[in-house]
Amino acid sequence: MIINRMTIEEFRELGFLQELNRQFLHPLGLALEVVVNEDGSESFGKVWDCRSDAEGIRYAEFSETDVARGKLIEEMQRVKATKRESLLGYNIQPLTEGLAGNDRDL
């Protein structure tokens, strides 16, 4: 397996941060922030913790760009899920996978 890396800016601009927050972290009352530094570079900030709030976290509104990014990520998820299910027999790895000490995969 070849591991490529993307910048935090690309991760945010492509909508991965938005969808990570919207689909997974926000319902749990959490949010990952990105900080734009004085030099314009971006870094991961802190994780907001609002787990004690019954609603969790939600975005106030979405722009047309946000909606387009979300739809792109949803399509990527659909395509990847189909391939993973075909190759692995699942999309999301069951917690029972890897119990035999297989640490080859990330």
C-alpha positions in Angstrom: 0.0 0.0 0.0 1.3 3.5 -0.9 0.4 6.2 1.6 0.1 9.6 0.2 -0.5 12.7 2.3 -2.6 15.8 1.9 -2.3 19.1 3.5 -4.7 20.2 6.2 -5.8 23.0 3.8 -6.7 20.4 1.1 -8.4 18.2 3.7 -10.6 21.2 4.7 -11.1 22.6 1.2 -12.3 19.2 -0.2 -14.9 18.9 2.5 -13.4 16.1 4.6 -13.2 18.2 7.7 -16.8 19.4 7.2 -18.1 15.8 6.7 -16.0 14.3 9.5 -17.5 16.9 11.8 -21.1 16.7 10.4 -21.3 12.9 10.1 -19.3 11.6 13.0 -18.1 14.1 15.5 -21.0 16.6 15.8 -23.6 13.9 16.8 -21.2 12.9 19.6 -20.9 16.5 20.8 -17.4 16.9 19.4 -15.7 19.0 16.6 -12.2 19.1 15.2 -11.0 22.6 14.5 -8.5 23.9 12.0 -6.5 27.0 12.8 -5.2 29.4 10.2 -1.9 30.5 11.4 -0.5 34.1 10.9 1.6 32.9 8.0 -1.5 31.5 6.2 -0.6 27.9 6.9 -3.2 25.7 8.6 -2.9 23.3 11.5 -5.3 21.1 13.5 -6.4 22.9 16.6 -8.2 21.4 19.5 -11.2 19.1 19.7 -14.2 21.0 20.9 -16.0 19.0 23.6 -19.7 19.6 24.0 -20.6 16.0 25.0 -22.7 17.3 27.9 -25.0 19.1 25.4 -27.9 16.8 24.5 -28.0 18.2 21.0 -24.4 17.8 20.2 -23.0 20.3 17.8 -24.5 21.5 14.5 -23.6 23.9 11.7 -25.7 27.1 11.7 -26.1 26.9 7.9 -24.5 25.6 4.8 -23.4 27.5 1.7 -23.8 26.1 -1.8 -20.1 25.2 -1.7 -20.6 23.3 1.6 -23.5 21.3 0.0 -21.5 20.5 -3.1 -18.5 19.4 -1.0 -20.8 17.2 1.1 -22.4 15.6 -2.0 -18.9 14.9 -3.4 -17.8 13.2 -0.2 -21.1 11.2 -0.1 -20.4 10.0 -3.6 -16.8 9.1 -2.7 -18.2 7.1 0.3 -20.6 5.2 -1.9 -18.0 4.3 -4.5 -15.4 3.3 -1.8 -18.0 1.3 0.2 -18.9 -0.7 -2.9 -15.2 -1.5 -3.6 -14.4 -2.3 0.1 -17.5 -4.6 0.4 -16.4 -6.4 -2.8 -12.8 -6.8 -1.7 -13.1 -7.2 2.1 -16.7 -8.3 2.7 -17.4 -5.1 4.7 -17.2 -1.3 4.4 -16.5 -0.4 8.0 -14.1 -2.7 9.6 -15.6 -4.9 12.3 -14.1 -4.6 15.7 -13.2 -8.3 15.5 -10.8 -7.8 12.6 -7.2 -7.9 13.5 -7.5 -9.5 16.9 -4.8 -12.0 15.9 -2.2 -9.3 16.1 -2.2 -8.3 12.4 -0.6 -4.8 12.6 0.3 -4.6 8.9 -2.6 -2.4 8.0 -3.3 1.1 9.5 
